[in-house]
Amino acid sequence: MPTDTLDPDPSDSLGHSRRASSGTGGVRITMNECGKKFGTYAAKAAEDDVCVTRYGKPSIWMISHAKHARSPDIEKLIPRDHPLYHLREPVDAKIAAHAGLLHQLLCDNPRSPEPEPVVRALLIYALFSIGPDRALHFEISYNMLYRWFVGFTLFDDIWPQETMSDATRRLLAHRDVVTLVHDLVALAKSMRSFGTDEYEFRINYALLDAWRLGVASQGEPVPLA
């Protein structure tokens, strides 16, 4: 009985399997291809990673159980005495209370990231006086603590810089989101007793003021953090 074979890359005259571009190797397929030949690709994943893409971006990775068992949990690598470690849970609770609004602001673009990680990225932006958007994107990419706090694993591709900048711009255009970020900064300041003196916030008050003034015409002034 004939068996399914992996679809060759149409652009490759030699018929080589497409390779994933995230830097971890593996075969790259579309969501449609995965649906048509799931069994074939699942078997392939026992030997080589399979990256399933959606809208041209990695969406799901299929890997062997052995590799999954060896993969480190990023949370195990985070210093427990850093205030961000203690801040993540209460921050998530506050963000969850605004989930409806946050999703409404980004829902019109299917390529927009989930809003919750973007808000956590904005908090990192303000708490540690990181430079412009490009610097924030770089820090989230390579700083393991920031990566974990925002919500990425060790192996996740973070959003393209342009996607992140567009999402932050759209969120910060709404007064309630700016108020939420100020509230989160105030929460972080109230939790300074957690952690050690080695880790100090370097809050960018000028940036917070700029965000606050940017929505000043939308109603009552945003309370200072």
N, C-alpha and C positions, 0 to 999 in steps of 0.2 A: 504494500500500500504506500503511495507517495506521501511524503511528509512536507510540512511547510518549511520554507527556508527563509532566512533573513532577507529583507528587501535590500538590494544594493543601493548605494547613493547614486541617484540619476546623474550627478555631475562627475562621477568617478567611472571612467571607461574601463577600469580594471575590476569593477564590481566590489571594491572594498567596502566594509560596513562603515557607516558614518561614525565619527568619533565625537564624544561629548566635548564641549569647549570650556567647561568650568575648571579645567586644570586637574581633574581627578581621573581622566581617562574614561573608558567606557563607550558603549554604543549609544548613539542619539537617535531617538525615534519620535514620531508625533503621537498625540493622544489617539488619533484615528487608527494609526498603525498598531498601537498597543491593543486597541479593542478588537481588531481583526485577527491578530495572531498572538493573543495573550499567552497561550501555552508555550509557544515557541520562544517568546522573549523571556518568560519566567524561567525556562530551562537554560537559556543563555545567561541569565543573571547569576546562575550558580558558578559560572566560569568568569564572567566579566560584568562589570556594572552596566546597567541599562538606564539611560536618562530619558524620561518621557517628557516632552515639551508641550507647552500650551501657549499659543500666540507667540511662538518663537522663543520662549523663555523656559528654562528648566522648571518643571512642576513637580514631578515625582521621580525618585530614584528607586530602582529595583536592584537590591544587592543580596548576596548570599547570607544565610544565617550566621555562618562562621565570621564573615566580615563585620556584620552588625554586632556580634558579641565582642569583637575586638575594638569597636569604635568607642572612643572616650566620650563620656558625658561632659559637656562643657561646664555644667554647674559644679562638677567635682573639682574643676580647676580654678574656681573663683575664690578669692580670699574671703573667709568668713568674717574678718574684722573690718571689712570695708563697708562704709555706710550704705552704699548702693545695694549690697546684698540684703540688708534689712529693709531697704526702701521699696524694693520691687513689689512685694505683696500689697502694701497699702496703696501704692501708686496704681496698681492694676484695679483695685477696688474702686478708686475714685474715677478712673477712666471708664470702667464698666458702667457707671451711673450715667455717662454721657454717650453711650455706644450708639444709640439711635441717631442722635444729631451728627456724630462723627461719620457714620456710614452714609448718611444722607448727603453730606457735603462732598463725598468722593465717589458716590455710586454711579454717576453719569459717565465715568470713564472706566471701561472694563480692564484697562491696564494699570489703574491706580493700585497702590499697595493697600493692605488693610490699614485702617487709620490708627489703631491702637499702638503698633510699633512706631508709627510716625510721631505720635505725641510723646512717646518715651524718648525718641531721638531729640525732639525739641527740648525736653527736660535736660538731657545730657548737654545739649548746645548751651543752655543758659547756666547750668550749674558749674561748668568747667571752663567757661570763657573761651570756647573753641572758636577759631577764626571763621571765615566765610563758609558757605555751603560746601565748597570743594574740600575744605579741611575737615568738616564734620563727616562727610562721606568717607574720607580717608581714615579717620579715627574709628568709625564704626566698622570699617573693613578689617582693620589690623589690631585694634585694641580688644583683647579677649573679653575684658570686663564689660566694656561698652556693648560689644556684640551680644553678649549674654543678656544684658539689661534690656536692650532694644527688642530682643526676641529671636535672634538667629542662632543656629547651631554652628558647630565648627565648620560644617561643610556647605552651609547654605550660601548661595550667591545673593548678595544684597542688591537692592534696587539700583538701576542705573542712576547716576547723579542727577540727570535731567528729570527723571521720574520723581525722585525724592524732593527736588527743589519745587516742582510743580505742586506736589501734595502738601508740602509745608506752607507754600504761598496761599493755597486755597483754604487750608485750615485756619491760618492766622488772619484771614480776612474776616473771620466771624468773631464777634465780641465774646460769645460764650466760650469759645475755644481758648482765646487769650486769657480769659478769667480762669479757666481750668489750669492752664500752664502756670499762672501766677499762684494759684492755690497749691499746685504740686511743689513749686519752689518753697513756699511757706511751710509745707509739710516736711520737706527735706531739711530746712533750717531747724524745725522743731525736733528732728531726730538726730541732731549732731552728737548727742550723748552716746549713740551707737557707734561702734568702731573705735579706732584709735586716732590720736592727734596727727599721726603720719598722713592721714588722708583728709585733706581739707577741701571744702568746696571753694571754688573761685567764681562766685556768682557774677554774671555780667548784667549789672543793673541798667546800664545804658541800652543794652539790647532789649531787656524787658520793658523799659520805658518806650522804646521805639515801637514795639508791638502794641503796647497799651495806647499810644497816641494814634496809631494807625487805625484803630477802631473807635476812636473817641466820639465820632459823629453818630454812632449807633445806639446811643442811650446813656445810661448812667456811667460815670467813669469806672474803669476797671480798678478794683482795690490793689494797692501796692503789695508786692510780695514781702 
